[in-house]
Amino acid sequence: MQINIHIIMGLNEDSLGTASYLQRCNEVVYIFDRSIEGVQKLQDFTHVDQQFIDSIDHTLFKVFVYDPPYKKGQLLRAKKSFMTEKKVLGEDEQ
């Protein structure tokens, strides 16, 4: 079971309505704020920075991002991780 996380991009009157609605539905809501570092609880909402958003594990959480006009969230996909390939040399290649 994945937990839903909703990230509201920016703080304004329109975004507050969406954030308040999601909180009333018992959803996890964060507001992206460029002016802070880390995670801070301001008034009724938790404000986060870009580093916090980048550190969210997408295998555990389903992350939705809300951009203006804040009507519909877009699913945030995890960045692909690069795997290194180890080549094993055969006897004739050595």
C-alpha positions as CSV (number, residue, x, y, z in Angstrom):
1,M,0.0,0.0,0.0
2,Q,1.4,3.4,-1.1
3,I,0.7,6.5,0.9
4,N,-0.4,9.5,-1.1
5,I,1.6,12.7,-0.7
6,H,0.4,16.0,-2.2
7,I,2.8,18.8,-3.0
8,I,1.4,22.2,-3.6
9,M,3.8,24.4,-5.7
10,G,3.7,27.9,-4.3
11,L,1.7,29.6,-1.6
12,N,-1.2,31.8,-2.6
13,E,-4.9,32.1,-2.0
14,D,-5.8,29.5,-4.7
15,S,-3.3,27.0,-3.4
16,L,-4.5,27.4,0.2
17,G,-8.0,26.3,-0.9
18,T,-6.6,23.1,-2.5
19,A,-4.3,22.4,0.5
20,S,-7.1,22.9,3.0
21,Y,-9.4,20.6,1.1
22,L,-6.8,17.8,0.9
23,Q,-6.0,18.1,4.6
24,R,-9.7,17.8,5.5
25,C,-9.7,14.6,3.5
26,N,-6.8,13.4,5.8
27,E,-4.2,13.5,3.1
28,V,-0.5,14.3,3.6
29,V,0.0,17.9,2.2
30,Y,3.3,19.8,1.8
31,I,3.7,23.3,0.3
32,F,6.8,23.9,-1.7
33,D,8.4,27.2,-0.6
34,R,11.7,28.5,-2.1
35,S,12.3,30.8,0.9
36,I,12.9,28.1,3.5
37,E,15.4,25.3,4.0
38,G,14.4,21.8,5.0
39,V,11.0,21.3,6.5
40,Q,9.1,23.9,8.6
41,K,5.6,23.9,10.1
42,L,4.1,27.4,9.4
43,Q,0.6,28.1,10.4
44,D,-1.5,25.1,9.4
45,F,0.7,23.7,6.7
46,T,4.1,22.1,6.4
47,H,6.5,23.9,4.0
48,V,9.3,22.1,2.3
49,D,12.2,22.8,0.0
50,Q,13.4,21.2,-3.2
51,Q,15.8,18.9,-1.5
52,F,13.0,17.4,0.6
53,I,10.9,16.8,-2.5
54,D,13.9,15.1,-4.3
55,S,14.5,12.8,-1.3
56,I,11.0,11.3,-1.3
57,D,11.1,7.6,-2.0
58,H,8.7,6.9,-4.9
59,T,8.6,3.2,-4.1
60,L,6.9,3.9,-0.7
61,F,4.9,7.0,-1.6
62,K,2.6,8.1,-4.5
63,V,3.5,11.8,-5.0
64,F,1.1,14.3,-6.7
65,V,2.2,17.8,-7.6
66,Y,-0.2,20.7,-8.0
67,D,0.8,23.6,-10.2
68,P,-1.3,26.7,-10.9
69,P,-4.4,26.7,-11.3
70,Y,-4.2,23.9,-8.6
71,K,-7.3,22.0,-9.9
72,K,-5.6,18.7,-10.7
73,G,-2.6,17.0,-9.4
74,Q,0.0,15.4,-11.7
75,L,1.7,12.2,-10.6
76,L,5.4,12.8,-10.0
77,R,7.5,9.9,-11.4
78,A,10.8,8.9,-9.8
79,K,13.9,9.6,-11.7
80,K,15.4,6.5,-13.3
81,S,18.4,5.2,-11.5
82,F,21.4,4.2,-13.5
83,M,22.7,0.7,-13.0
84,T,26.3,-0.2,-13.7
85,E,27.0,-3.4,-15.6
86,K,29.8,-5.5,-14.5
87,K,31.5,-7.4,-17.3
88,V,33.0,-10.7,-16.4
89,L,36.0,-11.6,-18.6
90,G,36.1,-15.1,-20.0
91,E,39.2,-17.2,-20.2
92,D,39.9,-16.2,-23.8
93,E,39.6,-12.5,-23.1
94,Q,42.2,-12.4,-20.3
